[in-house]
Each structure stands twice: as structure tokens, then as C-alpha cells.
């Protein structure tokens, strides 16, 4: 039974000890100790954590402050909005710690960014909430009447879960005449009582006794428990058993199997017969040791019947009673020490772990905090932590049983994107035990890699005359980053090709990297395109790399050969002369042609397609040389017409033809007489002939009209000059423009005689210049002779001939060599008549001035010969 005494509340207190130790970098730690009584209501204040740690409430919230404990029950709760620690669950000190004092539990408060770890210990003080109790309702003794004074009788101990002053303090025995109470303490501080016979019993006077044993604690209010003691007085056994040792000691290994031998106790009794038969038993059944050990009642052998755990109890203390048949007893003590074995592997608890971690995190970045405990003791409880595999991480010990997992080198996501970090905690036992804990860490990407093209230079080929928009090649760049950092855009770099932007030639698809041509290319204008393409990722800031792209344009056979010589001028006649004395292999001429294509498309071959006499000429296949293949004879016609075809080597091949006119003759007049009827091509169409005839009629009409007008004007001027001459007015000589020689300062300061010689097959001319004449053309005083005036007219006529001969190739215009028939027609029908009119106009002016002086116009033989040679 229990009794409740007046209860006085115990004040709680706190102790604060802060020792900030660096975990790593910016990690700090602190230790706070609070003391509170057990059985506080939920929500009761334990302490102001923020104030005691020197943290503000914003830091608690931003650091995501939380409580981390390795226990299954979390007794406390952190109010981050107020920074206080309150009771979350009912705290029963006896349930939490049992007999262990002081009773406390610890946990950690973790803050992040930066990482902070603060250890908080809450000590639970005992309150007197339990009364001492006995396992039995009554205790029964059978005591011989002849028991000697001083005989001891062990009493059942009372159990009080409370500790300290609230625990069991003392026992009281109800008043009687025979027994007194003696109180003793075990080595662990537990109190037990023995009843000592003070006055011998007398069965005849009092055959039985009833006493009460009261156990009282020291709490406030004080509580107590009571058990009844029934004593039966026996007759005639005057010797009690005696143990041979007052204390027995033994050692056992923890986790020893059932029925393992511990020790043997032995007692002897001097009596004989049934009074000397001794029975052994545990005197204290309340300790719970009867579940761990057993004693043989007859032999006194003690065996293990339960599980002996060093981590729970390191030593056991047993009290053994030996009783004879007469009820006499003796007590002894057995101390059993438990030897620790390495039966507990380390326990790894994760306090904090950060995943993913950025690949640009510096070496030494903390990614996790773990707590490692081993319940064993000594070497068996010494723990060493390491990382199992070869990984860029290391583990560091900063506080007892706490380890930080940090990076050992700079991480590279492109090499390894995630890690399985296995932490192995091994103790120092024999054999050692270990525990593994694997952490899965992901590495987040940063934009630290620029795109890389698969080739240093891209080369592509495209045939000319392509269709615009056709794709040429695909550029491919790779970025080992991921997500947006690996998204590549292809950009055409600004540049000029032939003075035009490169974007007018090609375009690049920004997503796929496909290069398209924007226009059709002509190999003869541009043979290759070289430009730069940039690959840029989508990171911030973006990274990029460049690559050169070269597109070679391949030639097509899209241009026919072009003949450079002989020059084809429509209907004009080009003739090459071959003397009749030419030998075999005589080089007549050479057909020169070019092809603006390249390669085999520009390889030219020459063939003779048609000829007046195929047996006379041949054409070199490669060089285009036209040579005679036999001796020229007198029977060969003068006019030879050769048609040469020039072909390239393309597929399909293209060709051009050229007509070569060859004159087989020894002199030019013979050639001229043969080719005069060959001035026009026979293939003129009817429309062109009509227009030429019409133009001839119009020009002839205009020529006749102009001639009549000029003659009329000249006659009029001549008559006017005659009128002036018959008058007595002074005569002012008239000089044609650009030919005045007044005072020796005109265009020509001297008079020259010219002899002009023109060739018929070229534009080269030979000119002979005579010595200058010192006299003037016209003399005012009339001292010059008629001969000098005639010479002057000859000079003027010759000067005109020289002028037109230099500016017009008269020979070619008349004969038709080197110019088309239309140009020849234009000269003969239009320009030539005007030239004649202009010539005679100037001569007429000169003769007019001459007639003013002499009144008579005379044309000496020299002038007539000059005019005749010009007309020829």
C-alpha cells in the first residue's frame, strides 16, 4: 500500500555552457543544459533557446532550425517563431532513466546557411510521485524458539522508482518485544532491512507474532509502503546454517548462453538430521534478478537463465539465504561482474545532409553531419569512420561522436553527375563490428563548359547552279552541361564575301545547325565560301565557340568554249593566206579558244567539221593548229572555207564552231579579186536586206540634197567675194578653221608634205614626212607664184587624206576585213560621201581664196594626181 504525503513543487533551473567549436568553415556549435522536473504539462516552457544561444528569431527561421534526436520519442519542441523550447510529450523520469542519476536526455538543434549545431541537454529532476512498494503482501517466518539472540532475518526490500531524496530513505518496524530492525545499504546505495532477534522467543507464551514493516521515502510530501510480517515460532532447532564466505565474487561474459555456470555458494549446519538439511534461495526477489539467475536449492549452484547485457548492468549483486529445516538461516552476498564483449555495431545517425550540391562548390564544402555511437565500452566502443570507395570526399571529426562529410576536391558534374557515398563506421573490438550508411549525392550543373564542335573545320561541296535553300551540311556541337546550359544555338558570324554580307550566301538553322545556301552559285564567279559559325549555349553567362566552315563550289559544264581567234564578226570576212609554195605541215593559223569552266570541263579538243578540201588541211586535236597535210598545188582553189568545232570534255560536252577562211595565193591582189564577191554572207535574211536597201535610198537622197545645198552656198560665197574684189575695199584673207597660219602662231607652224602608204591586211601604216616649207600659204602682197598656190592646195588635200587615214581604217572598211558588213555599209553609204563633201568643201574654200587674187581657178596636174590617187 502507498501513502501520499504533502507535495511541495520543485523549482526547475537551467545551466548554460557554450563552447563554440568550428565544424568547418562557418559551422559553429554550442551546448545548453536545462533542468526541469518530470511530469510537466505539455507546452510548458523549458527555456529560451534563441536568447541563450544569442540568436535572433530571423536566424532561427532562415536557418530552418530543427531538433534532431536519435530517440523514437521527441519530448521537446522548438517554437521557432518565439525561440523557446517547450515540453511536447509527458516526461516520466522513472520510465526514461530508471535508477540512473542524474537523468537527462540530449538532442541537437541544427541551423543551415551557415551550418550551426547546438547540443541541448535537458536534465529531468525527480519529484516524489511514487510510493515505496513491496512485491509481497506479507512475509512469513518460521523461527525456532531456541533461536539465539542476534539471529538475523532478511526482510523483503521495498522498491521506490524515485531517486535522490524522493527515493527510499528508511524502514520502520512496528514496536514489539522480540525483534529490532537493522538497516543496511548495498554497494549501489540500495537500502535493505534485517530483522534481528533481540529477545528469545517463547512458543508457549506467544506461538506467533504479527508485525508491520514500513518503508518511507524522503520526498515532500512523504510517501510510504507497508508489508505484514507473520512469524511462527518453531520448536527445538538451536543451530543455524553458516556460509563459508560472507561475499562471493564471480565474472561472466555478457550474452552468455542460458545455464552458464556462475559460482557455487556453500553453507553448513551443526545440527543433525533434518535440522541440518540446508536450502538455498535468493533472499530478495524484488530486484528482478531471479529472471537472470537461478540457484539450486540443494547444491547452491548459481546459473544464468536470462540475457546478461553489459550495456544495461555492468555488475549484479545477489543476496543468498541458507535455511535449515528448523527455520534457522544465514545470509551471504554474491557479486557478479559482467565482462563486455563487442556485440554492438556502431550506429550512424544523420544529423544533416545536403543534396544536390553545386559542381563549383569549393573544396571543403560541408555536405553532411553524422553522429556515430557504439554502446560498447573500452576498445569495443572506439569508433573510426571512413569513406569506403575512392570518392572526392573525406570525413572529419570535429566533436566527440560527430563527423562532418566534406568535399575533398572540386566536383565536376560532366565527369560524375552523382555519387553514392558509403560511410563505414568500425569499432576497435575483436572481432571489429562495422556499420555502413550510403548517401546518394547529386551534383547540380553550372555553365562551365563551352560548346565543342565535333570537327575543327567543316568542309562541304556543292555543285554550281544549285537550287536556293538546299542544305549543304549539318554542324554538330556538343555541350557536356545539362538542361539550359547545354541548349546550343548556332549563329552565323558577320562577315563579307566579295563585298556582300555572308548572310546573302548562306544561312544557319539556329536549332539544328543545318547550313542552307540562300542563292544559286556560279563557279566562274565564286569558287568557295569560307565563313565562321558560332555555337552558343543557353547558360548565364553564355559560353560559345567558333568553327570555320568551307563550302567548295564544284564546277558544272555550263559554259561552252569561247573562240578568241580568229575573231568572228558576223558577216565580215577573215582570210588567212597560204602561199602555193607551202610545204606539208605548213602552219596556216591557230584556233585559240578558252573555256571558263575548270577541270575536265575546260579540256578542249579541236576537230575539223567541214572543209572545202579535207585532204588539204588538218586541225591539231589539242592545240588547234591548222596545218597543211599535203603540198599545195595550182589546182587548189583560192578560197578555202574551214569549219572547226571546239569541244570541251564535260558531261554532257559543249562546243563552239568557228569558220576560218583561207586564201591559197601568192599575192594580195589575187586574193582581193577572189574575195570581192564575198563581202556579204549569203545567209542574211530578207528583213535585213530590205532595211539595208531602204537605208541606202535614204542616205543617197540626203547626200544629193546636201551636195546641192553645199554647191549653192559655195557659189553664193564665190559671187560675194567677187563683188568685194571689184570694190576698192581692203582684202582680208580667209583661212579655214584649224588651218590658219597667221603670224606664225596657228595650229601648224609649217607646211608638210605627206606620203601615205597603207597596207591591206592590217592597221599599220607607213608615213613619210618631207621637209617643212618656209613660205606662207597666202601672201597678201601677191608676190607668190601660181605654182606655190597649187602646192598649197596639194598640201591641204594630203592633210585631209592623212587625217582620215589615221582615224579610219579605210582599207578594212572598203575590203571588209575585220568588220561586219553593216559597219562597212554604214561607212561606204553614209560616212564616205560626207567625207568627200567635206574634202571638196575645204578645197573649194582654198581655191576661192586663190581666185580672189588671181581671178582664175586653175587645177594643175599635181592636184589632179592627188585627187585621183585618193579616189583609187
BATORVEX-548138 format. One record per residue (C-alpha): x, z, y. Coordinates in steps of 0.2 Angstrom, whole numbers, plus 5000, padded with zeros to 4 digits. Layout:
<pts>
XZY
...
</pts>
This chain:
<pts>
500050005000
500649975018
500350065034
500449995051
501250095064
501150075083
501849905088
503049885103
503449695108
505249655108
505949555123
506749395120
508349345128
509549195129
511349165128
512149015136
513848945131
514348775137
515848695132
515848515136
516948415125
517148225126
516448125111
517147965118
517247885134
515747955144
515048065129
514848255134
514248405124
513548575127
512948725117
511548835122
510948985112
509249065114
508549215106
506649235103
505649355092
504749275077
502849245076
502749175094
501249075098
501348885098
501848815116
502748975120
504248955132
505948965124
507048915138
507348785152
508448665144
508648555160
509148695171
510348775158
511248615155
511248565173
510248405170
508848345181
507148285174
507548105178
509148115167
508048185153
506848035154
508047895157
509147965143
507747975131
508148155127
507548205110
507848335097
508748285081
508748415067
509148395048
507648515043
506048455037
505048565049
505348555068
505048725075
505348675093
504848535105
505648475121
504548435136
505548305145
504348305159
504648485163
506348505155
505848655144
505948705126
504348775118
503848835101
503048695091
502748775074
502548955068
504149035065
504249165052
505949245051
505749315033
505249135027
506649055037
508149165033
507649295021
508849445021
510149345031
510549415048
510649365061
509349225058
509549065068
509248885067
510148745076
509748575082
510448445094
509748365110
510348185112
510348085128
510847905129
511647795143
512847885143
512847965127
512648155128
512548285113
512048455116
511848585102
510548715104
510448875093
508848975093
509049155086
507549225078
507449415081
506449515069
504849605073
504049735062
502749635054
503049685036
502749855027
503949915013
503149874996
503449924978
503249804964
502449934953
500850034957
501650184948
503250244940
503150344923
504550454917
504650554901
505850694904
506350824891
506050994895
507851034891
508450914904
509850984914
509851024932
510650874942
509950744930
509650584940
508150474938
508250304947
506650254956
506050084960
506650014976
505449964990
505549784997
505449755016
505649575021
506049635039
507849665044
508849775055
507849925062
506249855056
506949855038
506849995025
507550145033
507250295021
506250365007
505250525006
504650614990
503150724991
503550914990
503750994973
504751124964
505751024952
506450874960
507350824976
507650644982
509350574984
509550414994
511050294991
511550114998
512149964989
513649864995
512449745003
511649885013
510049895002
509450075000
508850144984
508250324979
508550434964
507550574959
508750724955
508150874944
508351024954
507451154943
507251134924
505551084918
504451194908
503251094897
502251244893
502051284911
501751114918
501750974905
501550834918
501950804936
501250684949
502250644964
502250504978
503750404984
503550345002
504650205009
504750205028
505450065039
506250095056
505149975066
503950015080
502650035076
503250115060
502650045043
502750125026
502350095007
501950214993
502150224974
501450354962
502750444950
501950514934
503150624925
502850684907
503850824900
504550804883
505250924871
506950954865
508250824869
509650904878
511050764879
510850614890
511750454887
513350424896
514050254902
515950224898
516150144916
515250184931
515450004938
515649844928
516349684935
516149504929
516449324935
515349174932
515348994937
513948934946
512748814937
513248894921
512048854907
510748964900
511349104888
513049104896
513949274892
514249384907
514849554901
514349704890
513849874895
514050024884
513450204884
513550344872
512350494867
513050654860
511350694851
511050644833
509650554825
508350474835
508850564851
510550464851
509750294850
510050214867
509050074875
509749974890
508749894904
508849844922
508349994932
507749884947
506549744943
506049704961
507649614965
507149464956
508749464946
507849484930
507449294931
509349254932
510049384919
509449474904
510149624894
510049654876
509149824874
510149864859
511849794862
511949794881
512549614882
512149534898
511749344898
511249214911
509449154910
509249064926
510148954938
511649034947
511948944963
513448994974
512648924989
511249044988
512149204982
513949224980
513849394972
512549484961
512449674959
511449744944
510949924940
510849964922
510050114914
510350184897
508950294889
508950384873
507450424863
507250594871
507050514888
508750554895
509550414905
511150374913
511450234926
512850114929
513249964940
513749784936
514449674950
514449484945
515449374957
514949184957
516349054957
515948904967
516048734959
516048564968
514148524964
513548474981
513948304988
514148285007
512548255017
512648125030
511348135044
511148005058
511048085075
511047915084
511347735080
511347585092
510947405086
511147275092
512747295101
513447155113
514847055107
515847085124
515747275122
517547345124
518547415110
518047595108
516147575111
515147715103
513847635092
513347795082
513447985079
513348055062
513348235056
514148275039
513848435029
514448505012
513548655006
515048694995
516448815001
518348805002
519048644997
517448594990
516648595007
518048505016
517448335020
518348175025
517448025032
518047845032
517347665033
517347585016
517647405019
518847315031
517747305047
518247315065
517647495067
518347665065
517647835063
518247985074
517948165073
517648255089
516648415084
516548505068
515548415056
515148275069
515848105069
515747955081
515647775074
516547665087
517147485088
519047465084
519247285092
518247165102
516747095092
516446905091
514646855086
515246675082
516346745068
515246885061
513446905068
513047065059
513947195049
513447315035
514547465039
514647585024
515247765029
515947865014
516048055016
517148135002
517448314999
519048394993
518348464977
518948424959
518248304955
517848244973
516048204977
515548074990
514048004999
513847835006
512747785020
512647605026
512247555044
511647375047
512347325064
511847165073
512947085086
512047015101
512646855109
513446825126
513846655133
515746655129
515946485121
515846315129
515046165120
516346075110
516245885106
516545835088
517745695095
519045695108
518545515113
516945425108
517145235106
515745115104
515444925103
514044825109
513844635109
513644555126
511844485131
511144645124
509344705127
509244835141
508845005134
509644985117
510545145111
512445125108
512945295101
512445475099
513545615107
513645775097
514245935104
514146105096
514046275104
514346425092
513246535103
511446555099
509746535107
509846485126
511746505126
511846365113
510546245121
511546095126
511145975139
512045805141
512445755159
513245585164
514645625177
514545525193
515745385194
515945205199
516245055189
516644895198
515944975214
514245025207
513745195200
513945215182
512045255181
511645075184
512545035167
512145175155
511045325153
511245485143
509745575135
509945755141
509245825125
509845715111
511445645118
510945465114
511845345126
510745195131
511345045140
510245015156
510744825158
511244675149
513144655149
514144495151
515844505143
516544375155
516144495170
516544665162
517444695146
517244885144
516445035151
517345205152
516445355159
516345545156
514845645149
514745825152
513945945139
513246105147
512446245138
511046355145
511946515147
512146615163
513346565170
513346395160
514846335152
515246155149
516546025143
516845845146
517145695134
517745515138
516645385131
517245205130
516045065126
516944905122
515844745125
516044615112
516044435116
514744305111
514944125111
513844105126
514943985136
515343805132
517143745136
517443685154
518443525156
519743545170
520543375169
520143235170
518843285184
517143225180
516243175197
514643095191
514742915193
516442895200
517742815190
519342895184
520542775176
522242815168
523442665167
524342625151
525642485153
525542355140
527342385135
526942565130
527542615113
526742715099
526442895104
526442855122
525642995132
524142925141
523443085148
522943265143
521243335142
521343505149
519843625145
519643815145
518343925138
517944085147
517444175131
518844265121
519544275104
519044135092
517644095104
518944025115
519943925102
519743745107
519843595097
519843415104
519143265095
518843085099
517043055098
516842875104
518142745110
518242565114
519542545102
519842685090
521342605082
522242615099
522142805104
522042975096
521743145103
522843295098
521743425089
522443575098
523243515114
522043375119
523443255122
522843065122
524242955114
524342785108
524342765089
524942585089
525842465100
524842395115
524542205114
524042075126
522442055116
521842235120
520542235134
521042315151
519542435152
519542565138
518242705138
518642855128
517342995125
518243165120
517243305113
517943485116
517343615104
517643805103
517743905087
516244015090
514744035078
513743935082
515043825091
514843755109
515543595115
515843485131
516243305132
517243205144
517443025147
519142955150
519342785157
521042705153
521642545161
522842445150
523842345163
525442325171
524942315189
523642395200
522842235207
522442185189
521642355187
520742335203
519942165199
519342235182
518542395189
517742325205
516142295195
516242465188
515942565204
514242625198
513642705182
512442605173
511342755169
510642785187
508842805186
507642695195
507142835208
508942855214
509142665216
507542655226
508142795238
509842715240
509142545245
507942625257
509442725265
510442555266
509042475275
508842615287
510642635291
510842445293
509442445306
510242595315
511842515315
511242345323
510242445336
511742555341
512842395341
511642305353
511542465364
513442485365
513742305369
512442315383
513242465390
514942395389
514342235398
513442335412
515042435415
516042275415
514942205428
515042365438
516942355438
516942185443
515942225459
517142365463
518642245461
517942125473
517642255486
519142325495
518942505488
520442585480
520542565462
520542725451
521142685434
520142745419
520842825404
519842865388
519743045384
521143125374
522242975378
522643005397
524542995401
524343045420
525943105427
526643135410
525643285406
524243215394
524043245376
525343115371
526843105382
527542945374
526842795366
527242775347
527142635336
526542675318
526642585302
525442655289
525642625271
524342695259
524342695240
522842655230
522842795217
523242955227
523043035244
524843025248
525342915262
527042855269
527142835288
528542755298
528642815316
529542695329
530442755344
529442805359
529042685373
529642745390
528442645401
526642705405
525142615398
524442565415
525342535431
524442555447
525642435457
525342295444
527242275440
527042275421
526842105412
525442045402
526442075386
526542265390
524642275391
524442185375
525742305367
524642455374
523142385365
524042375349
524642555350
522842615353
522242515338
523642585327
523242755333
521442745328
522042675311
523242825309
521842945314
520542885301
521842865288
522343045289
520643115289
519842995277
520542935260
520042755264
520742695248
519742805237
518142785247
518242595245
518842585227
517842735221
519242835213
518943025213
517243025222
515542995216
514542835221
513442925233
514842985244
515542805243
513942735248
513742855262
515442805269
515342615267
513542605274
513542745287
515242815292
516242655291
515042555303
515142695316
517042695314
517142505318
515942535333
517042675339
518642575337
517942425346
517242535360
518942605364
519742435363
518442365374
518742505387
520642465386
520342285389
519142315403
520442415412
521642275408
520442145415
520242235431
522042205435
522142035428
520441965429
520641895412
520541965395
521741905383
522041945364
523741905359
524241865341
524942045339
523242125342
522341995331
523542035317
523242215318
521342195318
521442085303
522542205293
521342345297
519842245291
520842205275
</pts>
